[in-house]
Amino acid sequence: MNALTLCNRIITLTTDFGYKDPFAAEMKGVILSINPHAVIIDITHSIQPQDIAETAYVIGSSFSYFPSGTIHIVVVDPGVGSGRKALILDTGGFYFVGPDNGVFSHILCFSQQVKGIHITEERYMRAKESPTFQGRDLFAPAGAWLSKGLPPGEFGPPAKDFVTFPVPLSEVTHAAISGKVIYIDRFGNAITNIRGDDLTSFADHYVAEANNTIIQPVKYYAQAGEDGLCCLVNSSGYLELFVNRGNAAEKYGIQKGDKAIVCRI
């Protein structure tokens, strides 16, 4: 990889900062001050405040759509300023920079090999003491220096025994699949942890159930009427509950954590 390619590497940002405050922009300013050629892409700044599980799902389902070598900075950090570690994770194709608080649970669960570094080297920090904004003062500089080709080992010692939470997986039997809602998007569609691969043996011979409602499967949104709750395997490979041109979460009271069952018919 030549120097120009290194300088133009992609850095993504995933945070719960929202858009009212200047926090995300300040992180971008720090990155560009270190590497003016970095390509910065927002995955989202609309994670529910301090929602580590939602963060883990979003980055876990998004990172692989970027080119190999992309640096993913993730800052959803209820423990900012505390003793929790600051991490760089190297999965062999991507880098992840952020707090060791569970936001990388999906990455650690599904990646075959992960090398961790504890960020301790002060010369690559904007400020060592940053009680409220380590996204700007620690994680943004680390991502920027990585994008310039600095090896991960320069940032500090190896890290292991990462903080994770159990990633919710569906339970598959011959007759049924038991899962739950893990994410609700801005349209009110409820994404479950039931994967399309889980449904292969069911072909089209199944119905779903959530909140005491029987849900008919379809292939695409427009195939459904505009009132009832339906389901499909979405483009990310997860079973999704939706109302065509409506908000399934609001209309049917669906929340994260609600059970979803698929039954063979």
LINKAVEN-V341661 format. One record per residue. PSI is psi in whole degrees, 0 to 359 (NA if undefined). OMEGA is omega in degrees with one decimal (none if undefined). Layout:
psi = {PSI:PSI}
omega = {OMEGA:OMEGA}
This chain:
psi = {121:172:321:318:319:313:331:17:153:135:125:156:131:117:175:24:337:196:0:321:165:12:310:320:323:321:317:321:319:315:312:336:329:318:92:345:359:145:112:128:131:120:305:152:18:23:140:135:125:20:94:321:317:318:314:319:314:311:326:330:351:329:325:352:357:160:152:139:353:145:118:112:126:120:90:108:76:337:23:135:352:193:4:148:153:131:150:127:134:113:6:346:335:157:145:133:128:187:150:74:11:351:341:21:317:321:313:330:319:354:139:315:127:128:133:145:134:116:111:345:112:333:345:16:149:323:130:316:108:85:340:351:63:343:317:319:344:306:320:313:319:314:321:316:324:318:341:3:7:128:144:326:345:345:346:189:164:150:148:187:56:153:124:163:155:121:124:120:149:157:119:128:180:324:340:161:129:127:197:164:127:349:142:122:179:345:356:10:138:114:130:173:13:122:153:325:328:332:359:314:345:345:230:15:68:161:158:164:135:140:44:27:128:134:123:138:146:175:331:162:312:348:342:157:182:10:318:162:126:174:157:164:116:180:351:0:17:148:126:136:133:162:124:121:30:182:103:320:316:315:324:9:32:135:160:136:345:145:147:130:138:129:136:139:NA}
omega = {-176.5:-174.0:-179.4:178.2:178.3:-176.2:-178.1:-178.3:-177.7:172.0:176.0:178.4:174.3:-176.8:171.8:-173.1:-174.7:-173.9:179.5:-173.1:-175.7:-170.0:-178.6:-179.9:178.4:176.1:178.9:178.3:178.3:179.3:-176.2:175.6:178.6:179.8:-178.4:-177.7:-179.5:175.7:-174.4:-180.0:174.9:167.7:170.6:169.1:-175.4:169.8:175.4:-173.8:173.9:-177.6:-175.9:-179.2:177.6:178.6:-178.2:178.4:-175.1:-179.3:179.6:-179.2:-174.2:-166.2:-170.8:177.7:-179.7:179.7:174.9:-178.5:178.5:178.5:-178.1:175.6:-176.3:-178.3:165.9:-156.6:177.8:-178.1:-178.9:179.6:-178.9:-177.0:-180.0:-174.9:168.1:-168.1:156.0:174.1:178.5:-179.4:-178.8:177.2:-177.0:172.5:177.0:-177.1:179.5:-176.7:176.5:-176.6:180.0:-177.7:-180.0:-176.1:179.8:178.5:-177.6:-179.1:-170.3:178.7:-176.6:-178.0:179.3:173.4:-178.4:174.5:174.3:-177.4:-179.3:-173.9:-171.5:-176.2:177.4:175.7:173.3:176.7:178.5:179.2:179.7:-169.7:-176.8:-172.7:176.0:172.4:179.4:-167.7:-177.9:-173.6:177.8:176.8:-179.9:178.5:-179.3:178.8:174.1:-176.9:177.5:174.5:178.1:-179.6:-178.8:-178.3:178.7:-173.9:-178.5:-175.6:175.7:178.7:174.8:-178.1:-175.8:174.4:177.3:167.7:-179.7:178.0:-177.2:178.5:178.2:177.0:-172.2:170.3:-180.0:-171.7:-172.7:174.0:179.7:179.2:177.4:178.2:-178.4:-177.5:174.2:-176.4:-173.4:176.4:-177.1:174.5:-176.6:-179.1:-179.9:175.8:174.4:-175.2:177.3:178.1:178.1:-173.1:-173.6:-176.6:179.5:-173.8:177.5:-173.1:178.7:167.3:176.7:177.1:174.5:-179.9:177.7:178.8:175.2:-170.7:-179.1:177.9:173.9:-179.4:-178.2:-171.9:-173.2:177.8:-179.3:170.9:-174.4:-177.5:-171.4:176.6:179.5:178.3:175.0:171.8:-173.3:-174.1:173.8:175.1:178.8:174.0:-175.5:176.1:-173.0:168.0:-179.0:-178.3:178.6:-177.2:-175.8:-177.4:179.9:-174.1:-175.7:176.6:-177.6:179.7:173.7:-178.6:178.5:180.0:172.9:-177.2:171.3:-179.3:175.9:175.9:none}
